[in-house]
Amino acid sequence: MCAVLLKNVSIIYDSYSRRLLRGRDIFVGDNGIESILEGESPSGSKRDFVVDCSGKAVTQGLGNSHTHLGMTLLRGHADGLSLRQWLNDRVWPIERRLKPEHIRTGVELGLTESIRAGVTGLTDMYFSSQEVARAAASSGLRVLVAPAIFDTGVPDSSLNNCLSVINSQPVGGLVSFALGPHSIYACSEETLMKVGEFSRAKSLRVHIHLAETRLEQVECERSKGMREVEYLRKMDLLSKRLTAAHAVWITKQEANLLGKAGASSVFCPVSNSKLAEGGISPVPELLAAGTNVSFGTDGPASNNSLSLIETMKFGSLLLSHSRWDPQSVTPSVCLEMATKNAYAAMDFPENHLAPGGPADLIAFDLRQPGMLGALSADFPNLLVYSGPSVDHVIVNGQPVMLDRRILTMDEEEIKNRFESTVSNIYQT
Ligand SMILES: [Zn+2]
């Protein structure tokens, strides 16, 4: 462990309390944030890193609640398609060629991209999850790994495979595991019931794609005689441990069921729009019902970026625009969703920007040209709408990126390996 001093921070914004402080020093030690002080620093406390944060803002790191980092390998391979075509014609044929070492390389690139985007915690659902977990552990980020579960003959993705990954030796780092049934349409009733049993027995979270398209809901009603959220209730999966990615095509009644159960949903507006899904997750209704709503970029083949700030901006504007209400989901609510709600959806510690907090922090330059504007500019609006590039990332008190240099991973080596990996995959 090491001790860090963030010195002369111009603005500290706590998205949990929506409180803003100016001109403070943040002391970080083995147990997270020790103190936030104004003026003279206490003498005698040796620091491994002293980071000058004058002209910079510090806020909580962002949580990307739904992604598939290995899909960096497919970025740009399947643009301009709707979900079924995207999956059947472009994504699955390439995924069948992927070996664990390919996925590890794709995940590592995605982790460096996430660090640069100010993401300090994320959920990854994919295959070869042992490799995903090892890569995640080396990054220094908090990662909830959800091994994907299919009953449709996808190799390496049975429920037993998922359980063996979860039960295998701990990989270290800040890695934890969840159960990842891909979706209602890719998993049998028996599998979903067993997922529920394991989730209850082992206190594991369940991460699932839910009601992403209208067709999915139509097929669910046709084959099961009920809508998807009702079906999850029948499978005994509606609980605080459930995270439902997308939740686009749901009724108000389904939103109420999710909220009543204390479940989490993940708003993935860029991915939903790129795949032309024709709907927008009813975020205001979900929040009003008590659902823990956060943001996800989804994978880099359907976004094609891992920038959560871009996703927040797009989501906020999409809701404002479609509802004729510029206050529909404001940037300060977006920041709360992307920090407090995201961490809760992953069972990560409460990331208070105060003494005792775990010190998952990001810092960015307030004087980069795109951040300069009117003196009256509101801080959350500035962050979400103007989209700064991030300079420093600290996770669990440990520097992960300082002055835009990633300390935990060899970015150049990963990029080189990534390039040779993709030429290998697409040439065979
Ligand atoms: Zn997804």
Boltz pocket constraint, residues with backbone or C-beta under 6 A from the ligand:
constraints:
  - pocket:
      binder: B
      contacts: [[A, 66], [A, 67], [A, 68], [A, 209], [A, 245], [A, 298], [A, 299]]
      max_distance: 6.0
